[in-house]
Amino acid sequence: MLHHYRLFMSLVLLIIGIAACQQDASPTTVTISSQTPLSSPNITLSVNYQVETVIERAEFPVSLVFTPNDYMLWSENQLGRVVLVDLNDPEKIQHIAYQIQFGEQDWNAPFNVLTGLTLDPDFENNHYVWIYYVEPEWINPDYDHAVLTVVRFELNGVVGIDPRIMWQHPLMSEDLEHREGNIQFDEEGYLYLGTGDGGEPSLTQKLNTIEGKIHRFEVTDDGLMPADDNPISDNSLWAYGLRNPFDLTVDPVSGDVYATVNGPDCDDQITRILPYGNYGWRDDYPCNAAYNDDEFVNPLYTLTPTEGITGVTFYDGDLFPEWQGDLFFCAWNLGKLRRAELSAERDRILRVEELPLDGFQCQMDIVVGNDGALYFTSLSSIQKITIR
């Protein structure tokens, strides 16, 4: 019963973290970078596609990646493990590639949350997989609070071996909300890492705290170190003033990093992450004011009331040439999938449309597979959008 209670509480906390309020009777307002309000998304589809189920049962698959040999891996948030499936296997047998272990202790939700998962840029040669999670304070007596942790392990067949802690940092807040987000490498091999505000907005405006930031690291033999050309010397900070960055993606056109950020009861955001950019989250944040202060970086897109914008990716596959370079993102509350067209300069969103999913929901992550299909995850399954 205690295990079930902890799983339930962890689910509740994550839902609170990515969507601070439920939908109300107010009309949805979408704001894009031209500051033009739309009463509802455009739906003018020109691509003939279908939705297929890939994995019928998965336990809270929050992040999804593909290896070059068609292994699909996902992180299971509640169970603290990485699951692997060979997509060439007709039976789609699920293998536990990696399970986080805390000595004699079980994985005790809601104190520990596994969200981040990515492949090393040189995966074809070193077979490294990176994960990002929260280690509870009772594991390490040196810390009073929970500890953000990045681990790298080697994928040997279908099993992860030789795990190594590459980075740890204690949180300042005891709050269980808005802790870690995702991790992502850019084209130059730097690792970006998102952190939430820990329930304390003021921390996001302080340059010497870990909370409410996008951090940028160089991978060294000694672990993760702040990149030499970061805005502040010997500081991993790349951007700040972010409430709860959920996912990160790299634009294949510009090479810039983009993030989804969850608002309170307003201003879910998609934003381009600029070095030393201040994105404005703070105490007494004024709702619906994302564009009203020149001191802060404007988001490219906002959504009010919030839906809990989650997974985000750029399409760079060959299956749908009409979507090449477009941005796709999911939303937790209603499971909607939207497509956004960007300007040639990649600094504005010109148009957004909702894609019908035949009753399925895009709630957590969305990525492009090796076959060019768009794979997305719900609370308990994995689907893909492929050509009809």
PAMI-709855 format. One line per 10 residues: number of its first residue (from 1); their letters; for each residue x, y, z of C-alpha. Coordinates in nm, 2 decimals, padded with zeros to 4 digits. Example, Ala and Ser with C-alpha at 12.3 -4.5 7.8 and 13.67 -1.06 7.14 Angstrom:
1	as	01.23/-00.45/00.78 ~ 01.37/-00.11/00.71
This chain:
1	mlhhyrlfms	00.00/00.00/00.00 ~ 00.28/00.24/00.09 ~ 00.44/00.18/-00.26 ~ 00.11/00.25/-00.43 ~ 00.06/00.56/-00.22 ~ 00.40/00.69/-00.32 ~ 00.35/00.63/-00.68 ~ 00.01/00.81/-00.66 ~ 00.17/01.11/-00.48 ~ 00.45/01.13/-00.73
11	lvlliigiaa	00.20/01.14/-01.02 ~ 00.00/01.41/-00.84 ~ 00.31/01.62/-00.79 ~ 00.43/01.60/-01.15 ~ 00.08/01.69/-01.27 ~ 00.09/02.00/-01.04 ~ 00.44/02.08/-01.16 ~ 00.36/02.09/-01.53 ~ 00.01/02.23/-01.51 ~ -00.07/02.44/-01.21
21	cqqdaspttv	-00.44/02.47/-01.27 ~ -00.71/02.29/-01.45 ~ -00.88/02.42/-01.76 ~ -01.16/02.67/-01.67 ~ -01.44/02.82/-01.88 ~ -01.22/03.10/-02.01 ~ -01.15/03.09/-02.39 ~ -00.80/02.97/-02.48 ~ -00.57/03.25/-02.60 ~ -00.27/03.16/-02.80
31	tissqtplss	-00.01/03.43/-02.84 ~ 00.28/03.40/-03.09 ~ 00.57/03.63/-03.14 ~ 00.39/03.88/-03.36 ~ 00.17/03.92/-03.05 ~ -00.14/03.83/-03.25 ~ -00.40/03.65/-03.03 ~ -00.57/03.35/-03.18 ~ -00.91/03.24/-03.05 ~ -00.82/02.88/-03.14
41	pnitlsvnyq	-00.54/02.69/-03.33 ~ -00.56/02.67/-03.71 ~ -00.63/02.33/-03.85 ~ -00.54/02.32/-04.22 ~ -00.37/01.99/-04.27 ~ -00.20/01.92/-04.59 ~ -00.02/01.59/-04.49 ~ -00.18/01.25/-04.52 ~ -00.07/01.05/-04.21 ~ -00.19/00.79/-03.97
51	vetvieraef	-00.13/00.71/-03.60 ~ -00.01/00.37/-03.49 ~ 00.06/00.22/-03.15 ~ 00.42/00.11/-03.10 ~ 00.42/00.02/-02.73 ~ 00.08/-00.07/-02.57 ~ 00.21/-00.05/-02.21 ~ 00.48/00.18/-02.07 ~ 00.50/00.32/-01.71 ~ 00.51/00.70/-01.74
61	pvslvftpnd	00.75/00.73/-02.04 ~ 00.87/01.09/-02.00 ~ 01.17/01.09/-02.24 ~ 01.24/00.90/-02.55 ~ 01.55/00.83/-02.77 ~ 01.66/00.61/-03.05 ~ 02.00/00.44/-03.11 ~ 02.13/00.40/-03.47 ~ 02.05/00.03/-03.46 ~ 01.68/00.09/-03.40
71	ymlwsenqlg	01.68/00.04/-03.02 ~ 01.41/00.27/-02.86 ~ 01.48/00.37/-02.50 ~ 01.26/00.56/-02.27 ~ 01.29/00.68/-01.91 ~ 01.01/00.57/-01.67 ~ 00.96/00.85/-01.44 ~ 00.79/00.67/-01.15 ~ 01.00/00.36/-01.15 ~ 01.34/00.52/-01.20
81	rvvlvdlndp	01.45/00.30/-01.49 ~ 01.54/00.31/-01.85 ~ 01.35/00.06/-02.07 ~ 01.48/-00.06/-02.41 ~ 01.29/-00.22/-02.70 ~ 01.44/-00.34/-03.03 ~ 01.20/-00.20/-03.29 ~ 01.31/-00.48/-03.53 ~ 01.18/-00.74/-03.28 ~ 00.82/-00.83/-03.38
91	ekiqhiayqi	00.73/-00.91/-03.01 ~ 00.87/-00.57/-02.88 ~ 01.01/-00.74/-02.57 ~ 01.09/-00.47/-02.31 ~ 01.43/-00.49/-02.14 ~ 01.53/-00.30/-01.83 ~ 01.85/-00.13/-01.96 ~ 01.92/00.06/-01.64 ~ 01.76/00.08/-01.29 ~ 01.86/00.35/-01.05
101	qfgeqdwnap	01.97/00.20/-00.72 ~ 02.00/00.36/-00.38 ~ 02.18/00.09/-00.18 ~ 01.94/-00.12/00.01 ~ 01.66/00.13/-00.05 ~ 01.38/00.09/-00.30 ~ 01.29/00.35/-00.56 ~ 01.07/00.57/-00.33 ~ 00.85/00.81/-00.53 ~ 00.77/01.09/-00.49
111	fnvltgltld	01.12/01.18/-00.35 ~ 01.30/01.08/-00.67 ~ 01.21/01.16/-01.02 ~ 01.38/01.04/-01.34 ~ 01.31/01.27/-01.63 ~ 01.62/01.34/-01.84 ~ 01.75/01.09/-02.11 ~ 01.98/01.15/-02.40 ~ 02.24/00.98/-02.61 ~ 02.60/01.08/-02.62
121	pdfennhyvw	02.70/01.27/-02.94 ~ 02.95/00.99/-03.01 ~ 02.72/00.71/-02.92 ~ 02.81/00.50/-03.22 ~ 03.16/00.47/-03.09 ~ 03.13/00.49/-02.71 ~ 02.76/00.36/-02.65 ~ 02.71/00.62/-02.37 ~ 02.36/00.70/-02.24 ~ 02.30/01.00/-02.01
131	iyyvepewin	02.02/01.02/-01.75 ~ 01.91/01.31/-01.52 ~ 01.72/01.26/-01.20 ~ 01.68/01.38/-00.84 ~ 01.86/01.19/-00.57 ~ 01.69/01.21/-00.22 ~ 01.87/01.39/00.06 ~ 01.88/01.07/00.28 ~ 02.13/00.91/00.03 ~ 02.41/01.16/00.08
141	pdydhavltv	02.47/01.29/00.44 ~ 02.67/01.58/00.29 ~ 02.35/01.75/00.17 ~ 02.04/01.88/00.35 ~ 01.82/01.88/00.04 ~ 01.76/01.66/-00.26 ~ 02.04/01.65/-00.52 ~ 02.02/01.69/-00.89 ~ 02.22/01.41/-01.05 ~ 02.35/01.33/-01.40
151	vrfelngvvg	02.47/00.98/-01.46 ~ 02.64/00.83/-01.77 ~ 02.63/00.46/-01.84 ~ 02.75/00.24/-02.13 ~ 02.49/00.04/-02.32 ~ 02.63/-00.31/-02.37 ~ 02.38/-00.50/-02.58 ~ 02.05/-00.43/-02.40 ~ 02.20/-00.37/-02.06 ~ 02.36/-00.05/-01.91
161	idprimwqhp	02.69/-00.10/-01.74 ~ 02.96/00.10/-01.57 ~ 02.74/00.39/-01.44 ~ 02.93/00.70/-01.35 ~ 02.81/01.01/-01.17 ~ 02.91/01.30/-01.40 ~ 02.75/01.59/-01.20 ~ 02.56/01.66/-00.88 ~ 02.42/01.97/-00.72 ~ 02.20/02.01/-00.42
171	lmsedlehre	01.88/02.20/-00.44 ~ 01.81/02.50/-00.21 ~ 01.44/02.44/-00.19 ~ 01.26/02.16/00.00 ~ 00.96/02.18/-00.23 ~ 00.90/01.87/-00.44 ~ 00.77/02.08/-00.74 ~ 00.97/02.21/-01.04 ~ 01.30/02.04/-00.98 ~ 01.46/01.89/-01.29
181	gniqfdeegy	01.37/01.89/-01.65 ~ 01.55/01.73/-01.94 ~ 01.90/01.72/-02.08 ~ 02.02/01.77/-02.44 ~ 02.34/01.79/-02.63 ~ 02.39/02.06/-02.90 ~ 02.58/02.01/-03.23 ~ 02.91/02.12/-03.06 ~ 02.89/01.86/-02.79 ~ 02.78/02.09/-02.50
191	lylgtgdgge	02.53/01.95/-02.26 ~ 02.23/02.16/-02.17 ~ 02.03/02.09/-01.85 ~ 01.70/02.25/-01.73 ~ 01.61/02.32/-01.37 ~ 01.28/02.44/-01.23 ~ 01.23/02.71/-00.96 ~ 01.18/02.45/-00.68 ~ 00.86/02.64/-00.59 ~ 01.05/02.96/-00.51
201	psltqklnti	01.03/03.21/-00.79 ~ 01.29/03.44/-00.64 ~ 01.57/03.18/-00.69 ~ 01.54/03.20/-01.07 ~ 01.66/03.56/-01.06 ~ 01.97/03.49/-00.86 ~ 02.28/03.41/-01.07 ~ 02.44/03.19/-00.81 ~ 02.16/02.94/-00.76 ~ 02.09/02.63/-00.96
211	egkihrfevt	01.71/02.68/-00.98 ~ 01.51/02.82/-01.27 ~ 01.79/02.80/-01.52 ~ 01.92/02.64/-01.84 ~ 02.28/02.53/-01.77 ~ 02.55/02.46/-02.02 ~ 02.83/02.22/-01.96 ~ 03.14/02.08/-02.12 ~ 03.21/01.71/-02.09 ~ 03.55/01.64/-01.94
221	ddglmpaddn	03.73/01.34/-01.80 ~ 03.64/01.47/-01.45 ~ 03.27/01.50/-01.53 ~ 03.06/01.80/-01.63 ~ 03.22/02.14/-01.60 ~ 03.08/02.49/-01.69 ~ 03.16/02.56/-02.06 ~ 03.46/02.81/-02.10 ~ 03.25/03.05/-02.30 ~ 02.95/03.07/-02.08
231	pisdnslway	02.82/03.42/-01.99 ~ 02.97/03.40/-01.64 ~ 03.31/03.26/-01.58 ~ 03.31/02.93/-01.39 ~ 02.93/02.93/-01.38 ~ 02.71/02.68/-01.57 ~ 02.44/02.94/-01.61 ~ 02.33/02.99/-01.97 ~ 01.99/03.14/-01.93 ~ 01.77/03.22/-01.62
241	glrnpfdltv	01.43/03.34/-01.50 ~ 01.25/03.02/-01.60 ~ 00.97/02.88/-01.39 ~ 00.97/02.51/-01.50 ~ 01.15/02.42/-01.82 ~ 01.02/02.08/-01.91 ~ 01.20/01.98/-02.24 ~ 01.48/02.10/-02.46 ~ 01.54/02.05/-02.83 ~ 01.81/02.18/-03.08
251	dpvsgdvyat	01.70/02.34/-03.40 ~ 01.88/02.16/-03.69 ~ 01.86/02.49/-03.90 ~ 02.01/02.74/-03.66 ~ 02.17/02.51/-03.40 ~ 01.99/02.71/-03.12 ~ 01.83/02.54/-02.82 ~ 01.45/02.58/-02.77 ~ 01.26/02.50/-02.45 ~ 00.90/02.44/-02.34
261	vngpdcddqi	00.83/02.62/-02.01 ~ 00.52/02.56/-01.79 ~ 00.34/02.86/-01.66 ~ 00.13/02.89/-01.34 ~ -00.23/02.95/-01.46 ~ -00.11/03.15/-01.76 ~ 00.18/03.17/-02.01 ~ 00.28/02.82/-02.10 ~ 00.57/02.91/-02.33 ~ 00.79/02.80/-02.61
271	trilpygnyg	01.11/03.00/-02.61 ~ 01.45/03.02/-02.78 ~ 01.72/03.00/-02.53 ~ 01.97/03.29/-02.56 ~ 02.29/03.32/-02.37 ~ 02.24/03.52/-02.05 ~ 01.88/03.57/-02.14 ~ 01.64/03.65/-01.85 ~ 01.30/03.50/-01.92 ~ 01.12/03.69/-01.65
281	wrddypcnaa	00.98/03.44/-01.40 ~ 01.00/03.61/-01.05 ~ 00.80/03.68/-00.74 ~ 00.46/03.84/-00.82 ~ 00.49/03.75/-01.19 ~ 00.20/03.93/-01.37 ~ 00.00/03.68/-01.57 ~ -00.04/03.74/-01.95 ~ 00.25/03.99/-01.94 ~ 00.51/03.79/-02.13
291	ynddefvnpl	00.56/04.06/-02.39 ~ 00.52/04.37/-02.17 ~ 00.87/04.43/-02.03 ~ 01.18/04.50/-02.24 ~ 01.40/04.38/-01.96 ~ 01.31/04.02/-02.03 ~ 01.34/03.79/-02.34 ~ 01.01/03.74/-02.51 ~ 00.88/03.39/-02.56 ~ 00.80/03.28/-02.92
301	ytltptegit	00.46/03.14/-02.81 ~ 00.24/03.15/-02.50 ~ -00.07/02.96/-02.41 ~ -00.34/03.07/-02.16 ~ -00.50/02.90/-01.97 ~ -00.21/02.66/-01.93 ~ -00.22/02.31/-02.07 ~ 00.12/02.20/-01.94 ~ 00.33/02.21/-02.26 ~ 00.58/01.92/-02.24
311	gvtfydgdlf	00.78/01.74/-02.51 ~ 00.92/01.94/-02.80 ~ 01.12/01.85/-03.11 ~ 01.21/01.98/-03.46 ~ 01.12/01.76/-03.75 ~ 01.43/01.66/-03.95 ~ 01.32/01.33/-04.10 ~ 01.25/01.23/-04.46 ~ 00.91/01.09/-04.43 ~ 00.72/01.42/-04.43
321	pewqgdlffc	00.91/01.68/-04.64 ~ 00.63/01.92/-04.59 ~ 00.72/01.94/-04.22 ~ 01.09/01.98/-04.26 ~ 01.22/02.22/-03.99 ~ 00.88/02.26/-03.82 ~ 00.85/02.25/-03.44 ~ 00.62/01.99/-03.27 ~ 00.51/02.00/-02.91 ~ 00.28/01.81/-02.67
331	awnlgklrra	00.06/01.92/-02.38 ~ -00.02/01.73/-02.07 ~ -00.37/01.84/-01.98 ~ -00.55/01.76/-02.30 ~ -00.29/01.55/-02.48 ~ -00.28/01.78/-02.78 ~ -00.01/01.78/-03.05 ~ 00.06/02.11/-03.23 ~ 00.29/02.20/-03.52 ~ 00.45/02.54/-03.55
341	elsaerdril	00.61/02.70/-03.85 ~ 00.90/02.93/-03.78 ~ 01.04/03.23/-03.97 ~ 01.35/03.20/-04.18 ~ 01.55/03.37/-03.90 ~ 01.41/03.11/-03.66 ~ 01.32/03.39/-03.41 ~ 00.94/03.40/-03.46 ~ 00.66/03.15/-03.48 ~ 00.44/03.23/-03.78
351	rveelpldgf	00.17/02.98/-03.76 ~ 00.04/02.70/-03.53 ~ -00.19/02.41/-03.60 ~ -00.33/02.13/-03.40 ~ -00.29/01.77/-03.54 ~ -00.57/01.52/-03.47 ~ -00.44/01.20/-03.32 ~ -00.73/00.96/-03.37 ~ -00.81/00.95/-03.00 ~ -00.45/00.91/-02.88
361	qcqmdivvgn	-00.28/01.16/-02.65 ~ 00.06/01.34/-02.68 ~ 00.12/01.40/-02.31 ~ 00.49/01.37/-02.24 ~ 00.76/01.35/-02.51 ~ 00.78/01.37/-02.89 ~ 01.08/01.28/-03.11 ~ 01.17/01.19/-03.46 ~ 01.26/00.82/-03.51 ~ 01.51/00.67/-03.74
371	dgalyftsls	01.23/00.59/-03.99 ~ 01.12/00.95/-04.01 ~ 00.81/00.90/-03.81 ~ 00.71/01.12/-03.52 ~ 00.70/00.91/-03.20 ~ 00.51/01.05/-02.90 ~ 00.42/00.92/-02.55 ~ 00.12/00.93/-02.33 ~ 00.09/00.84/-01.96 ~ 00.10/00.47/-02.04
381	siqkitir	00.18/00.40/-02.41 ~ 00.39/00.51/-02.71 ~ 00.25/00.59/-03.06 ~ 00.39/00.71/-03.39 ~ 00.27/00.93/-03.67 ~ 00.36/00.77/-04.00 ~ 00.27/00.80/-04.37 ~ -00.08/00.67/-04.46
